[in-house]
Amino acid sequence: MISVRFHGRGGQGVVTAAELLALAAFKAGKYAQAFPSFGSERMGAPVMSFCRISEKPIRTREPVTEPDALLVQDPTLLHQADLFAGLGPDGYVLVNSARSLPGLGTERRLIVVPASSIAMKFLGRPLPGAAMLGGFAALTTAAGIEDIAAAISDRFSGAVAEGNIAAARAAYAFVTGQREALTTHA
């Protein structure tokens, strides 16, 4: 089972991103679940959502406390004390940022993707969810980029779907390039 925890702020599409990832995994023939965790339900408040993906039925319904991956849609949340809680040394951290983030610990597989900038280019709004999912697809086999695109097409239509799919594909290419660069320099 692959467990993913999303961190962001209200209004960034954190809940929608988890739901889209679950739908993409389902389209890939896997079992999946997604659900949110809210504190105060207001724009800008910290929000978490969770997604589990498995080859077998998923029986647990608890929040993800030991994620295999963290998708951080708002880099200002990186300094929360419990953000990395439960993440093992082999876990991925995908952060929405246009800058490198030194000092977070080399034991983590940290990948940075400028998801908000990519979203602005293709959607005209800084909604990083689809771009983050494209980046995640480049890191794992949980759901491929075509599955992500199909999930977006199911949820949205017209220019919104096209823009989100383009953002996901651009982030996929960006993260794939980063991984290749890391592999060549290793």
N, C-alpha and C positions, 0 to 999 in steps of 0.2 A: 504494500500500500504506500502511496505517496501522499503525504500530508502537507498542505500549503496554508500559511497564514498570511493574510493581506493586512497591511497597516496603511492608513491614510487619514484623510479628514472628510467630514461630512460634505457632500457635494462633489467629491472627486470620482465617484463611481466605483468605490471599493466593493460594495455589495454586488453591483452589476458585474464587475470583473470576476468575482468568485463564481457567480451563477453562469457566466459565459464559459469559464474554464470547465465547470462541471458538465455543461452541455457539449462542449467540444470533446471531452473525454468520453461521454456517452456516444457521440457520433463515431468515435474511434473504436467502439465496441467494448468499452469498459464500464464498470460501475462507478458512480460518482455521487457526491452530495456536496451541497454548499449551503452555508447559513451565516447570518451576521451576528455581531455582538455590538450593542450600542450602549453608550452611557447616556448622556443627555442628547436627545435627538435634535441637534441644531447644526446649521451650516458652519463648517470650520472646526467642529469638535472632533477629537480623535475617534476613529472608527476602526474596528477590526472585522474581518470576515474570514471564513475558513472554507477550505475545499479539501475533500479526500477523493482519491482516485485509486481504484483497485481492479484487479482481474477477477476478484470474487465479490459476492455481496458484502456490503458494509453494514455491520450491525451497530456499531457505536454511534452515539449522537452527541457526544461531548465536544466542547471546544478543543481545538488542536493545541495541545500543550507541548508536544515534541515535534515541531515541524521539520520536514526535510528541506523546505524552502521558505524564505520570507520574501514577499514582494512589498517593498516600501514605496508607496506612491508619493509620499511627502517627506523629503529628506530632513525637515525640521524635527521629525519624530525620532531620528537616529539617536538622540541623547536621552531618550526615555530609559530609565533603569531596567525595565523589564522587556524591552523590545527583542533582545536576543535570547530571552529565557527559553530553555528547552532545545535550542538549536544545537545539533551536534557539530563536531569539527568538520564533517564532510558535507554539511548543509550549505545550500546556496543562499546568497543574499543578493537580490536584484533590486537596485535602488534607482529611482527616478531622479537623475541629476545630470547636468551638463558638464559637471566638473569631476575630477578624480577625488576620491575620498580617503586620503591617507590617515593612518592612525586607528582604523577600526579593527585591527588585528589581522595578521597574515594567515592565521589558522583558518580563517573563513574564506570560502570561495565567493568573493565579492565581485559583482559585475555591475557596472554603471551604464545606464541607458538614458538618453535625454528624452524621456517619454513625453513630457509636457511640450517640449519644443517640436517634437515630431507631430504631436496632436495638433498644435497650432498650425503647422504647415498644411496638414491634410483636412482638418476639421474647422480651423479658424477659432478654436477654443482649446484651452489647456487641460483637456480631459485625458489623463494618461492611461486609463484602463486597458484599452485595446492594444496600445503600444507595449504596455507591460506584459500582456499576454503573448504578444509576438516574441518578446525577449525571452519569456519563460519557455516557449516552444523551442527556441534555439538551444536551451540548456538541458532539456529533459526529453524523455520519450513519452511523457504522460499524455500529451496531445500534440499532434503536428500542426504546422501552420495552416494547412488546408482544413483541418478540423476547426481551428480557431476561426478561420474565414467563414466556414459554413455556420458556425454558431452565431457569429455576428450577423450573417444574412438572415438567420431565423429570427433574431431579436429586433433588428432594425431594417429599414427599407430605404430605397432611393439614395440620395447623396450622403445621408448619415451612415448608411451601411458601407457605401463605397469609400468614404473618408476613413472610417474605422478600420476597414480591411487594409487600405493603403498604409495606414499608420502601423498596424500590426506587422505587415510585410516589411516595412522600413526598419522597424525595431528588430525584427528577426534577422535581417541582413546586418544591422549594426552589431548585434550581440554575436552573431556568427563570426564576423570579422574580428571582434575582440578575442574570442576564444581561439581563433586561428593564430592571432598574433601572440597570445600567451603560450600556445603550444610550440611555436617556432622559436621563442626565446627561452624555453625551458631547458 
